[in-house]
Every structure is written in structure tokens, then in C-alpha cells.
């Protein structure tokens, strides 16, 4: 087996609060013997469960980095039992560029698992998580939002799994996260996902979609901060009282939840996030951008529920996700 090229500059298994980097050698035009320095914090206090908390799996999603940066300075070893590994910017090159994928190799971190120790920089980072960090963890939280091209209701999510015992454990952690919405989610493409890697190891995973548009808000940041803290309490790592508010439970039972564009044009939303939708309702329109006097293309809901996600920019391309509809449970 090829050894990982990534080296942590701090101990991963010693008591105390340690702040440093995962150093990935990367030779390039401006630094012949350079490295990608991925910030990491490890906070440990004796034996106990390990939580692995990550943000910026996609580099244009910001609630995770904000919540986790704050946690690195507010969480103290004496507050916990066990260990918390915090990586605020998982795909660090993408985060620095403000892009979904890495500017180095165009790698989408969430489609690069299990990675390769002799692959591209993105694959090397994925390999390090796959072979080093994930085996240490009992529970993982990976923060996402819609980035620059989608907008979401703020929700925590688990995946519909074949292993119903693991799914139930993930659901309990999702409920502890306690976002305004909680979703049992079906992925349209789970090959190479970090989430899939976590779940295939039998680890508890909570993921999120907390907003979008390539930014964050005061509300979405607060949801991320509360959720991270609640999950640490749920895992038995942080001894404190959870903050629990009402949540709406949703599910995505089949592919009819998704609408995709088959052309390009000017996007007009006709339904806002959280609004009820009936099967057949027009949820969006696509107007031509190169001429007048033509009727738009209507996008009809393929099922009823509420709108949980929508395309974000004003222009839409063929293949773009138009909208996602979820079913309210109960």
C-alpha cells in the first residue's frame, strides 16, 4: 500500500487543543517545493468518542467554515470527553478560490472518494480522509449549502440507506442537529461521495444544506453553530444542554422530486422556498434570452410537497437542476 503524502503538523491523538495543518506537498510554478497547507484543529480530553467536523467540501459554501472556525477558538479540552477533529475547509484550494471544485485539478471533493495517494491533489486529500481521519471517527458532520448555483431551505439531512440500523442512528444525530428542516435524502449521484465513504465504514453521518447563493446569512450561520454543538452533545463528547427548536421533517422518496432543465435561458421562479406545491403546478419558467415574442418553457412539478431547493442564478443552462420538491412527513 502506498503511504499517504500528507503529513499533519500537530498530533492527532494527544490531550489538549492543537492547531496546525495537514501539509500536502505540491510543486508548482510559484513554489517548486511548495505545499498545500490545510488548517486543522484537534481537541482531545481523555478516552471517548471522536467527532470529525468538516466544512467547504465545496469551496463556495460558507456556513461550515464559519461555524467550525468559531468552534476552534471556543471549544476547550476541559469541556469535552473524547476528541473533536475540525477541518473548516476540507477542499482548501477550492475554498481559497471561492469555487465549487479545486482550481488546481478541477477536483470535486465530494466525487473523489476513496481517493488515491498517488493521484491529483484532490484525490490525495480524499485518500487521507479515507485512510487516516475517517477510521478515527465515530460520528461525522459535513456542512454543505447550495454554493453559487443552488439555494436551499436550511436543513440537516441523512441518506436513505440499506442498513436501517445505521440509518436510524444517523436520523437520531440529524434530529439532534435540529435544523429548521430535517430531510431523509435521496442522492441523484452518490458515487465517489464523502458521505458514501463515511456510511460504508458504518459511521454515523449528518450532512446539511443550509442556504446558498455563494454566501451565508446570520440565520444560516447560527443554525450551523447550534447544530455542531448539539451533535457533540448527542455524541457524548460535550457535556451541556442541547438547544432544541421545532423542525419540519421531510423526505425525498423518489426521482420525481427533481426537475432538470433541457435548455438554456432566463430563469423565473414561480414558487419560493418552503411554499407548498401540487403535482402539475408550474414551479419555474425558462424565457429565451436571444429574442422576444416567444412563450416560455414551463417546468411542472412531478409530485406534490414543498419546494426545498431551486436554481439560484438568473440564467439557467441545459442540465441544471431547476428545483427539488420534498414531502412533509406527518
C-alpha positions as a LaTeX table, in Angstrom:
\begin{tabular}{lrrr}
\hline
Residue & $x$ (\AA) & $y$ (\AA) & $z$ (\AA) \\
\hline
Unk1 & 0.00 & 0.00 & 0.00 \\
Unk2 & 1.33 & 3.44 & $-0.95$ \\
Unk3 & 1.94 & 5.73 & 2.00 \\
Unk4 & $-0.07$ & 8.95 & 2.14 \\
Unk5 & 1.94 & 12.03 & 1.14 \\
Unk6 & 0.04 & 14.20 & 3.65 \\
Unk7 & 1.66 & 14.95 & 7.00 \\
Unk8 & $-0.11$ & 16.54 & 9.99 \\
Unk9 & 1.92 & 19.24 & 11.72 \\
Unk10 & 0.14 & 18.55 & 15.03 \\
Unk11 & $-0.54$ & 15.36 & 17.00 \\
Unk12 & $-3.89$ & 13.75 & 16.25 \\
Unk13 & $-4.04$ & 11.68 & 19.45 \\
Unk14 & $-2.79$ & 13.82 & 22.35 \\
Unk15 & $-4.80$ & 15.63 & 25.02 \\
Unk16 & $-5.12$ & 19.38 & 24.70 \\
Unk17 & $-6.02$ & 21.81 & 21.93 \\
Unk18 & $-3.75$ & 21.60 & 18.90 \\
Unk19 & $-3.97$ & 23.93 & 15.89 \\
Unk20 & $-1.95$ & 23.29 & 12.77 \\
Unk21 & $-2.09$ & 21.96 & 9.24 \\
Unk22 & $-2.35$ & 18.93 & 7.03 \\
Unk23 & 0.65 & 19.52 & 4.77 \\
Unk24 & 0.30 & 18.23 & 1.21 \\
Unk25 & 3.45 & 18.63 & $-0.95$ \\
Unk26 & 2.54 & 20.38 & $-4.19$ \\
Unk27 & 5.22 & 21.52 & $-6.61$ \\
Unk28 & 4.07 & 24.36 & $-8.83$ \\
Unk29 & 5.32 & 27.32 & $-10.84$ \\
Unk30 & 5.40 & 29.73 & $-7.90$ \\
Unk31 & 6.80 & 27.27 & $-5.34$ \\
Unk32 & 8.98 & 24.40 & $-6.55$ \\
Unk33 & 8.99 & 22.65 & $-3.18$ \\
Unk34 & 5.67 & 24.07 & $-2.06$ \\
Unk35 & 2.80 & 22.60 & $-0.10$ \\
Unk36 & $-0.95$ & 22.98 & 0.30 \\
Unk37 & $-1.47$ & 23.79 & 3.99 \\
Unk38 & $-4.94$ & 22.67 & 5.11 \\
Unk39 & $-5.88$ & 24.12 & 8.55 \\
Unk40 & $-6.87$ & 21.55 & 11.17 \\
Unk41 & $-7.65$ & 21.63 & 14.89 \\
Unk42 & $-7.72$ & 18.60 & 17.20 \\
Unk43 & $-9.15$ & 19.00 & 20.69 \\
Unk44 & $-8.90$ & 15.97 & 22.98 \\
Unk45 & $-9.55$ & 15.15 & 26.60 \\
Unk46 & $-9.03$ & 11.51 & 27.51 \\
Unk47 & $-10.68$ & 8.46 & 26.01 \\
Unk48 & $-14.11$ & 8.76 & 24.44 \\
Unk49 & $-15.90$ & 9.18 & 21.13 \\
Unk50 & $-14.37$ & 11.06 & 18.19 \\
Unk51 & $-16.27$ & 13.55 & 16.04 \\
Unk52 & $-14.93$ & 14.64 & 12.65 \\
Unk53 & $-16.36$ & 18.02 & 11.61 \\
Unk54 & $-15.77$ & 19.36 & 8.09 \\
Unk55 & $-16.74$ & 22.39 & 6.05 \\
Unk56 & $-16.07$ & 23.63 & 2.50 \\
Unk57 & $-16.19$ & 20.18 & 0.95 \\
Unk58 & $-17.23$ & 22.50 & $-1.86$ \\
Unk59 & $-15.29$ & 25.73 & $-1.72$ \\
Unk60 & $-18.18$ & 28.18 & $-2.27$ \\
Unk61 & $-20.21$ & 27.04 & 0.77 \\
Unk62 & $-19.55$ & 29.08 & 3.91 \\
Unk63 & $-21.71$ & 28.15 & 6.91 \\
Unk64 & $-19.43$ & 25.23 & 7.78 \\
Unk65 & $-16.15$ & 27.18 & 7.70 \\
Unk66 & $-17.68$ & 29.97 & 9.81 \\
Unk67 & $-19.18$ & 27.66 & 12.45 \\
Unk68 & $-16.07$ & 25.50 & 12.63 \\
Unk69 & $-13.61$ & 28.39 & 12.80 \\
Unk70 & $-15.54$ & 29.69 & 15.80 \\
Unk71 & $-15.55$ & 26.22 & 17.38 \\
Unk72 & $-11.73$ & 26.05 & 17.14 \\
Unk73 & $-11.45$ & 29.05 & 19.47 \\
Unk74 & $-14.41$ & 28.42 & 21.80 \\
Unk75 & $-14.25$ & 24.66 & 22.45 \\
Unk76 & $-11.83$ & 23.84 & 25.27 \\
Unk77 & $-10.37$ & 20.45 & 26.20 \\
Unk78 & $-11.91$ & 20.65 & 29.67 \\
Unk79 & $-15.34$ & 20.99 & 28.03 \\
Unk80 & $-15.23$ & 17.58 & 26.36 \\
Unk81 & $-14.68$ & 13.87 & 26.81 \\
Unk82 & $-13.05$ & 12.26 & 23.81 \\
Unk83 & $-11.85$ & 14.03 & 20.69 \\
Unk84 & $-13.05$ & 16.56 & 18.13 \\
Unk85 & $-11.23$ & 16.85 & 14.79 \\
Unk86 & $-12.11$ & 20.08 & 12.97 \\
Unk87 & $-11.27$ & 20.82 & 9.33 \\
Unk88 & $-13.08$ & 24.07 & 8.43 \\
Unk89 & $-12.02$ & 23.96 & 4.75 \\
Unk90 & $-11.97$ & 20.37 & 3.53 \\
Unk91 & $-11.20$ & 21.26 & $-0.11$ \\
Unk92 & $-8.84$ & 24.07 & 0.87 \\
Unk93 & $-7.73$ & 25.08 & $-2.66$ \\
Unk94 & $-11.38$ & 25.41 & $-3.73$ \\
Unk95 & $-12.21$ & 27.36 & $-0.57$ \\
Unk96 & $-9.42$ & 29.86 & $-1.20$ \\
Unk97 & $-10.62$ & 30.31 & $-4.78$ \\
Unk98 & $-14.30$ & 30.57 & $-3.83$ \\
Unk99 & $-15.17$ & 27.81 & $-6.29$ \\
Unk100 & $-17.04$ & 24.53 & $-6.01$ \\
Unk101 & $-14.10$ & 22.50 & $-7.33$ \\
Unk102 & $-10.35$ & 22.81 & $-6.89$ \\
Unk103 & $-8.60$ & 25.33 & $-9.16$ \\
Unk104 & $-5.56$ & 23.03 & $-9.13$ \\
Unk105 & $-7.09$ & 19.94 & $-10.75$ \\
Unk106 & $-10.84$ & 20.77 & $-11.04$ \\
Unk107 & $-11.43$ & 18.04 & $-8.47$ \\
Unk108 & $-14.86$ & 17.84 & $-6.85$ \\
Unk109 & $-14.02$ & 16.61 & $-3.35$ \\
Unk110 & $-17.46$ & 15.10 & $-2.95$ \\
Unk111 & $-16.95$ & 12.91 & $-6.03$ \\
Unk112 & $-13.32$ & 11.92 & $-5.38$ \\
Unk113 & $-13.57$ & 9.15 & $-2.76$ \\
Unk114 & $-11.92$ & 6.87 & $-1.87$ \\
Unk115 & $-9.15$ & 8.95 & $-3.43$ \\
Unk116 & $-5.61$ & 7.95 & $-4.37$ \\
Unk117 & $-2.33$ & 8.59 & $-2.53$ \\
Unk118 & $-0.61$ & 8.94 & $-5.92$ \\
Unk119 & $-3.41$ & 10.87 & $-7.61$ \\
Unk120 & $-4.26$ & 14.52 & $-8.07$ \\
Unk121 & $-4.15$ & 16.88 & $-5.06$ \\
Unk122 & $-7.92$ & 16.46 & $-4.55$ \\
Unk123 & $-7.60$ & 12.67 & $-4.69$ \\
Unk124 & $-4.70$ & 12.79 & $-2.21$ \\
Unk125 & $-6.79$ & 14.76 & 0.29 \\
Unk126 & $-9.68$ & 12.32 & $-0.16$ \\
Unk127 & $-7.31$ & 9.39 & 0.38 \\
Unk128 & $-6.03$ & 10.93 & 3.63 \\
Unk129 & $-9.55$ & 11.27 & 4.97 \\
Unk130 & $-10.45$ & 7.77 & 3.77 \\
Unk131 & $-7.45$ & 6.02 & 5.29 \\
Unk132 & $-6.43$ & 8.21 & 8.25 \\
Unk133 & $-9.11$ & 10.53 & 9.61 \\
Unk134 & $-12.35$ & 8.63 & 8.98 \\
Unk135 & $-11.16$ & 5.43 & 10.69 \\
Unk136 & $-10.61$ & 7.54 & 13.84 \\
Unk137 & $-14.16$ & 8.90 & 13.85 \\
Unk138 & $-17.36$ & 7.62 & 15.40 \\
Unk139 & $-19.53$ & 10.40 & 14.01 \\
Unk140 & $-19.05$ & 12.89 & 11.19 \\
Unk141 & $-20.75$ & 16.17 & 10.31 \\
Unk142 & $-20.12$ & 17.56 & 6.83 \\
Unk143 & $-21.54$ & 21.06 & 6.30 \\
Unk144 & $-22.97$ & 21.94 & 2.88 \\
Unk145 & $-25.12$ & 24.63 & 1.30 \\
Unk146 & $-26.08$ & 25.38 & $-2.28$ \\
Unk147 & $-22.95$ & 27.26 & $-3.28$ \\
Unk148 & $-23.30$ & 29.71 & $-6.15$ \\
Unk149 & $-25.80$ & 27.69 & $-8.22$ \\
Unk150 & $-28.49$ & 26.46 & $-5.79$ \\
Unk151 & $-30.47$ & 27.76 & $-2.84$ \\
Unk152 & $-31.96$ & 25.52 & $-0.15$ \\
Unk153 & $-34.28$ & 25.59 & 2.79 \\
Unk154 & $-31.98$ & 25.25 & 5.82 \\
Unk155 & $-31.94$ & 21.54 & 6.58 \\
Unk156 & $-29.91$ & 18.78 & 8.15 \\
Unk157 & $-30.05$ & 15.51 & 6.28 \\
Unk158 & $-29.38$ & 11.80 & 6.34 \\
Unk159 & $-29.43$ & 9.40 & 3.44 \\
Unk160 & $-31.87$ & 6.60 & 2.79 \\
Unk161 & $-29.65$ & 3.56 & 3.47 \\
Unk162 & $-29.92$ & $-0.19$ & 3.01 \\
Unk163 & $-28.54$ & $-0.57$ & 6.56 \\
Unk164 & $-31.60$ & 0.53 & 8.53 \\
Unk165 & $-29.81$ & 0.31 & 11.87 \\
Unk166 & $-27.17$ & 2.76 & 10.67 \\
Unk167 & $-29.84$ & 4.94 & 9.06 \\
Unk168 & $-31.70$ & 5.09 & 12.40 \\
Unk169 & $-28.51$ & 6.16 & 14.19 \\
Unk170 & $-27.96$ & 8.87 & 11.57 \\
Unk171 & $-31.57$ & 10.03 & 11.97 \\
Unk172 & $-31.07$ & 10.42 & 15.73 \\
Unk173 & $-27.98$ & 12.55 & 15.11 \\
Unk174 & $-29.85$ & 14.60 & 12.47 \\
Unk175 & $-32.64$ & 15.29 & 14.95 \\
Unk176 & $-30.04$ & 16.36 & 17.49 \\
Unk177 & $-28.56$ & 18.79 & 14.95 \\
Unk178 & $-32.06$ & 20.31 & 14.94 \\
Unk179 & $-32.09$ & 22.46 & 11.82 \\
Unk180 & $-35.42$ & 24.09 & 10.95 \\
Unk181 & $-35.95$ & 21.25 & 8.45 \\
Unk182 & $-34.78$ & 17.62 & 8.66 \\
Unk183 & $-34.62$ & 15.57 & 5.47 \\
Unk184 & $-34.26$ & 11.89 & 4.63 \\
Unk185 & $-32.50$ & 12.46 & 1.35 \\
Unk186 & $-32.06$ & 10.51 & $-1.86$ \\
Unk187 & $-28.90$ & 11.40 & $-3.78$ \\
Unk188 & $-29.03$ & 11.66 & $-7.57$ \\
Unk189 & $-25.37$ & 10.54 & $-7.77$ \\
Unk190 & $-23.64$ & 9.04 & $-4.73$ \\
Unk191 & $-20.62$ & 7.50 & $-6.48$ \\
Unk192 & $-17.39$ & 8.88 & $-5.05$ \\
Unk193 & $-19.12$ & 10.90 & $-2.34$ \\
Unk194 & $-17.54$ & 11.57 & 1.04 \\
Unk195 & $-20.94$ & 10.75 & 2.52 \\
Unk196 & $-20.86$ & 7.31 & 0.91 \\
Unk197 & $-17.34$ & 6.69 & 2.24 \\
Unk198 & $-18.47$ & 7.55 & 5.77 \\
Unk199 & $-21.58$ & 5.38 & 5.58 \\
Unk200 & $-19.77$ & 2.40 & 4.05 \\
Unk201 & $-17.47$ & 2.42 & 7.09 \\
Unk202 & $-20.55$ & 2.17 & 9.33 \\
Unk203 & $-20.02$ & 5.65 & 10.76 \\
Unk204 & $-22.84$ & 7.99 & 11.76 \\
Unk205 & $-23.13$ & 10.92 & 9.34 \\
Unk206 & $-25.08$ & 14.16 & 9.37 \\
Unk207 & $-24.87$ & 16.44 & 6.36 \\
Unk208 & $-26.60$ & 19.74 & 5.68 \\
Unk209 & $-27.87$ & 22.16 & 3.08 \\
Unk210 & $-28.15$ & 25.49 & 4.90 \\
Unk211 & $-28.77$ & 28.07 & 2.19 \\
Unk212 & $-26.91$ & 29.00 & $-0.96$ \\
Unk213 & $-26.22$ & 31.72 & $-3.46$ \\
Unk214 & $-22.48$ & 31.63 & $-2.76$ \\
Unk215 & $-22.80$ & 33.30 & 0.65 \\
Unk216 & $-24.17$ & 32.76 & 4.14 \\
Unk217 & $-26.59$ & 34.67 & 6.36 \\
Unk218 & $-26.82$ & 35.44 & 10.06 \\
Unk219 & $-29.61$ & 32.85 & 10.29 \\
Unk220 & $-27.80$ & 30.09 & 8.39 \\
Unk221 & $-24.58$ & 30.63 & 10.36 \\
Unk222 & $-26.50$ & 30.41 & 13.64 \\
Unk223 & $-28.11$ & 27.15 & 12.52 \\
Unk224 & $-24.68$ & 25.70 & 11.72 \\
Unk225 & $-23.20$ & 26.76 & 15.06 \\
Unk226 & $-26.11$ & 25.37 & 17.08 \\
Unk227 & $-26.12$ & 22.14 & 15.08 \\
Unk228 & $-22.42$ & 21.44 & 15.58 \\
Unk229 & $-22.75$ & 21.95 & 19.31 \\
Unk230 & $-25.89$ & 19.80 & 19.55 \\
Unk231 & $-24.27$ & 16.90 & 17.70 \\
Unk232 & $-21.26$ & 16.96 & 20.04 \\
Unk233 & $-23.67$ & 16.77 & 22.98 \\
Unk234 & $-25.62$ & 13.97 & 21.30 \\
Unk235 & $-22.38$ & 12.01 & 20.74 \\
Unk236 & $-21.48$ & 12.21 & 24.44 \\
Unk237 & $-18.45$ & 14.41 & 23.76 \\
Unk238 & $-19.70$ & 17.75 & 25.09 \\
Unk239 & $-21.44$ & 17.87 & 28.47 \\
Unk240 & $-24.07$ & 20.57 & 28.06 \\
Unk241 & $-27.76$ & 21.04 & 27.36 \\
Unk242 & $-28.98$ & 20.88 & 23.78 \\
Unk243 & $-30.85$ & 23.79 & 22.24 \\
Unk244 & $-33.88$ & 22.23 & 20.59 \\
Unk245 & $-36.47$ & 24.08 & 18.48 \\
Unk246 & $-39.25$ & 22.90 & 16.18 \\
Unk247 & $-38.21$ & 21.11 & 12.99 \\
Unk248 & $-40.21$ & 20.04 & 9.95 \\
Unk249 & $-39.42$ & 16.51 & 8.80 \\
Unk250 & $-39.21$ & 15.94 & 5.04 \\
Unk251 & $-38.39$ & 13.04 & 2.77 \\
Unk252 & $-37.29$ & 12.68 & $-0.85$ \\
Unk253 & $-38.79$ & 9.31 & $-1.78$ \\
Unk254 & $-38.03$ & 9.08 & $-5.50$ \\
Unk255 & $-36.54$ & 10.74 & $-8.58$ \\
Unk256 & $-39.77$ & 12.68 & $-9.20$ \\
Unk257 & $-38.51$ & 15.11 & $-6.54$ \\
Unk258 & $-36.01$ & 16.54 & $-9.05$ \\
Unk259 & $-36.60$ & 18.81 & $-12.04$ \\
Unk260 & $-33.84$ & 19.47 & $-14.60$ \\
Unk261 & $-33.58$ & 21.95 & $-17.44$ \\
Unk262 & $-33.42$ & 20.75 & $-21.04$ \\
Unk263 & $-32.39$ & 24.11 & $-22.45$ \\
Unk264 & $-30.85$ & 27.46 & $-21.61$ \\
Unk265 & $-32.48$ & 30.79 & $-20.91$ \\
Unk266 & $-33.69$ & 33.28 & $-18.30$ \\
Unk267 & $-34.87$ & 31.57 & $-15.10$ \\
Unk268 & $-38.10$ & 32.77 & $-13.49$ \\
Unk269 & $-39.07$ & 31.31 & $-10.12$ \\
Unk270 & $-42.82$ & 30.98 & $-9.58$ \\
Unk271 & $-42.62$ & 29.26 & $-6.20$ \\
Unk272 & $-40.46$ & 30.30 & $-3.26$ \\
Unk273 & $-38.57$ & 28.01 & $-0.91$ \\
Unk274 & $-40.91$ & 26.42 & 1.62 \\
Unk275 & $-44.04$ & 27.05 & $-0.46$ \\
Unk276 & $-46.48$ & 24.17 & $-0.99$ \\
Unk277 & $-46.55$ & 22.58 & $-4.43$ \\
Unk278 & $-49.14$ & 20.31 & $-6.03$ \\
Unk279 & $-48.36$ & 17.77 & $-8.73$ \\
Unk280 & $-48.56$ & 19.56 & $-12.07$ \\
Unk281 & $-48.02$ & 23.07 & $-10.69$ \\
Unk282 & $-45.65$ & 25.31 & $-12.64$ \\
Unk283 & $-42.74$ & 25.97 & $-10.30$ \\
Unk284 & $-40.49$ & 27.88 & $-12.73$ \\
Unk285 & $-40.24$ & 29.18 & $-16.28$ \\
Unk286 & $-37.42$ & 29.48 & $-18.78$ \\
Unk287 & $-37.58$ & 32.51 & $-21.07$ \\
Unk288 & $-35.47$ & 32.90 & $-24.23$ \\
Unk289 & $-32.54$ & 35.29 & $-23.93$ \\
Unk290 & $-31.94$ & 35.94 & $-27.62$ \\
Unk291 & $-35.36$ & 37.06 & $-28.89$ \\
Unk292 & $-38.76$ & 38.42 & $-27.88$ \\
Unk293 & $-42.28$ & 37.32 & $-28.70$ \\
Unk294 & $-41.84$ & 33.67 & $-27.67$ \\
Unk295 & $-43.70$ & 31.93 & $-24.87$ \\
Unk296 & $-41.56$ & 30.48 & $-22.06$ \\
Unk297 & $-40.95$ & 26.83 & $-21.23$ \\
Unk298 & $-42.82$ & 25.83 & $-18.07$ \\
Unk299 & $-41.43$ & 23.39 & $-15.51$ \\
Unk300 & $-44.21$ & 21.34 & $-13.89$ \\
Unk301 & $-43.91$ & 19.63 & $-10.52$ \\
Unk302 & $-43.84$ & 15.86 & $-10.90$ \\
Unk303 & $-45.11$ & 15.37 & $-7.37$ \\
Unk304 & $-46.65$ & 17.33 & $-4.50$ \\
Unk305 & $-44.89$ & 18.62 & $-1.41$ \\
Unk306 & $-42.93$ & 21.77 & $-0.66$ \\
Unk307 & $-40.11$ & 23.42 & $-2.57$ \\
Unk308 & $-36.86$ & 22.63 & $-0.74$ \\
Unk309 & $-34.34$ & 23.77 & $-3.37$ \\
Unk310 & $-34.23$ & 25.93 & $-6.50$ \\
Unk311 & $-31.78$ & 27.09 & $-9.12$ \\
Unk312 & $-30.05$ & 30.25 & $-7.97$ \\
Unk313 & $-28.57$ & 32.42 & $-10.76$ \\
Unk314 & $-30.89$ & 34.30 & $-13.09$ \\
Unk315 & $-29.67$ & 32.36 & $-16.14$ \\
Unk316 & $-30.06$ & 28.60 & $-16.49$ \\
Unk317 & $-28.31$ & 26.06 & $-18.74$ \\
Unk318 & $-29.29$ & 22.68 & $-20.12$ \\
Unk319 & $-28.80$ & 20.04 & $-17.44$ \\
Unk320 & $-29.05$ & 22.45 & $-14.50$ \\
Unk321 & $-31.22$ & 21.48 & $-11.56$ \\
Unk322 & $-34.36$ & 23.62 & $-11.70$ \\
Unk323 & $-35.99$ & 22.67 & $-8.40$ \\
Unk324 & $-36.32$ & 19.94 & $-5.78$ \\
Unk325 & $-39.57$ & 19.05 & $-4.04$ \\
Unk326 & $-39.78$ & 17.24 & $-0.73$ \\
Unk327 & $-42.67$ & 15.50 & 1.03 \\
Unk328 & $-43.68$ & 16.67 & 4.51 \\
Unk329 & $-43.76$ & 13.69 & 6.91 \\
Unk330 & $-46.61$ & 13.59 & 9.40 \\
\hline
\end{tabular}
